[in-house]
Amino acid sequence: MNTKKSRLKNKLTLTGNVLETFRKSGFDRQNFCVVPFSTVILEPNGSVGMCRLKGTEYSIGNLKDNTFEEIWNGDIAKKWRREFLDGNSKMCRNDIDYNNCNLCAGNNELLEYAELTETQTSPILKLTANFNGFCNLQCQMCHVWKMPNGFYTEDNFWKDARKSMFPYLKEIDMLSGEPFLQDDTFKLIDEVSTVNSDCRWNITTNMHWKLTARIKSYLDKIEVKSIVASIDSLIPEVYNKIRFPGNLKVVLRTIDSMLEYEKDRVSRGKSSLNLNMNFLVQPDNWREVPDVLDFCREKEILPFISLCYEPFEHSLLQFDRDEKVRIINFLLGMNSIKISLCMRVIKPLVFSLPNIDRAYYLPIINKVMDESYREKLKLNL
């Protein structure tokens, strides 16, 4: 089985490969992203998007008003692609500057298959299937659980997708409310695995359920690229507040069960689960970041530490200058590798400060990132 060390090494190597590919292909690392050429997101209310990082509010159209083909090659989608083809990104300027999201190795695995044209004629490469809002948690920073269920029917999705989409997909990304509690998840696995066994699956889950024989049997049907556990706190009371009415014990039990299932799965020649942990940093939990990174190291899973932007009342960006500085200094007090894993939090905070503070912190960040790169090469975790 892959350990966290080998996974982190692979991640670092893949990121280096992306930069080399960009260089050879003439792409500007600050002004190109493959996502608008490869990915479609279907939301519970019929809204269609392309970028997961942009979230549910960044829509390129709605299936209530237009066909999928009209939306996929509509004005918004073509404008988005044109910005990247021209090397003049505006829609994604802050996202790239703060998060380097366009360098994501996972997304760029699809680059060799992508049709890099403003108007698309080839089949979709990646489907992000947010079919339903149904979830067993009501997270304070999330509104997806309030969204509708049952929008996608034989007539508006399944019938056409069987012919024009499912056989050609390279990846599927399951988000929804809670995928493992929705019948459409299991239906999609049945449909796609029958015609496209090579499709790779990413599933984001709250882990607030029991790993049953049925779930195992369905996971056995697919090539898993990653399972992402969204947790947000390792303190029971804080977890319950953020992910109401959640019970942290249930989540931790399921993580352990998934790790045991992974061992069995790999022993049978199947893909690893590549378990990741999403930790969305907000006022209730920012002090937990060092402990969360230690937890991930102990469990040999990869951490993904990011900043909550909206709702604004749950964002660190609401704080005044002094409080932001206190948080930045707290995070910079960790070792260089841990700091590098938190750059999606640190950089937006730094860029929200007055210019004089930015001028102070940016050289520190650059120095830490250089140190982190050297340490990662040693795998001195």
C-alpha positions, 0 to 999 in steps of 0.5 A, a space after each residue: 500500500 502507498 504510505 503518506 510519504 510515497 503519496 506526498 512524493 508522488 504529489 510533488 513529482 506530479 506537480 513538477 511534471 505539470 510545470 514541465 508540461 506547461 513549459 514545453 507546451 508554451 502555457 503560462 503557469 499563471 494564465 492557463 488551466 485545463 478544467 474548462 476544456 475537460 470538466 462539467 459539473 451538474 448541480 442539484 438544481 440543474 445549474 451547470 458549472 465547470 470548476 469545483 473550486 469556483 463552487 455552486 454559484 459560478 454557473 455557465 447555464 441551467 438545464 431548466 433553460 437550455 440543453 447541455 450542448 448549448 450550455 457546454 458551448 455557450 457564451 460563458 464557457 467559450 469566454 472562459 476557455 478563450 481567456 486561457 487560450 489567449 493567456 489572459 485569465 481574468 475569471 480565475 485571477 485570484 484563484 490562481 494567484 492564491 491557490 495555484 489551483 491550475 497546477 493541480 496534478 490530478 486535473 492536469 492528468 486530463 491535459 493530453 486528452 483535452 481539446 484545447 479549442 474555444 468550441 468543444 466537439 469531443 466528449 466530456 472527459 470528467 463529470 462532477 456529479 452533484 445530483 442531489 442536495 440530500 445530506 445527513 449533516 447541515 454544515 454551517 458553511 454549506 448550503 448544498 444540503 438545502 438544495 433540491 433532490 431528484 432533478 436528473 431524470 431519464 429524459 433530461 440526463 440518463 438516457 442521453 448520457 448513456 450514449 454520449 457521456 458514460 462510455 467516454 469519461 476518464 473521471 467521475 467526481 462525486 460530491 453532492 450532499 452525501 454521495 454514499 447516502 444517495 441512490 443516484 450514486 449507486 445507479 451511476 456506478 452501475 451504469 458507468 462501470 458496465 460500459 467504462 471500467 477504466 473510468 477513475 472515481 473521486 468521491 468526497 464524503 463526510 464519512 458520517 455513515 457506516 461502511 456496509 457490505 453494500 458500499 464495499 461491493 460498489 467500491 469494488 466495482 470501480 477504479 478509485 482515484 481518491 476518497 476525500 473525507 471532509 471533517 473540519 474538526 477533531 474536537 467533538 464539540 467543535 465538529 458538532 457545531 460546524 457539521 451539525 448534528 454530527 458525531 465525530 466518533 462516527 466519522 473516526 470509526 468510518 475512517 478506520 474502517 475505510 483504511 482496513 477495507 483499503 488494505 483488503 482491497 489492495 491485497 486483491 489487486 484493486 486500486 488504493 483509496 488514496 484517502 485525503 482529508 479536507 479541512 476547511 479553516 474557519 474561526 471555529 477551528 483554525 487553532 486545530 491545524 497543527 493537530 490535524 496535520 499530525 492526525 493525517 500523518 498518523 493515519 497516513 492520509 493526505 491533508 488538504 487545508 483550505 480557507 473558508 471564503 463564504 459565508 463571510 461570517 465563517 471566514 477568517 477574512 472577516 477579522 481585523 488586521 491584528 487578528 489576521 496577523 496573529 493567525 498568520 504568525 501562529 501558522 508560520 510557527 509550524 515546520 516548513 512542510 506543514 506551512 507549505 500545506 497551509 498556503 491556501 490559508 496563509 496566502 489569502 490572509 497575507 494578501 488581505 493585509 495592508 501593503 506594508 504587511 504584505 511586503 513583510 510576509 511575502 519574502 518569509 513565505 517564499 523562503 519557507 516554500 524553498 525550505 519546504 521543497 528541499 525537505 519534501 525531496 528528502 521526505 523528512 516528514 
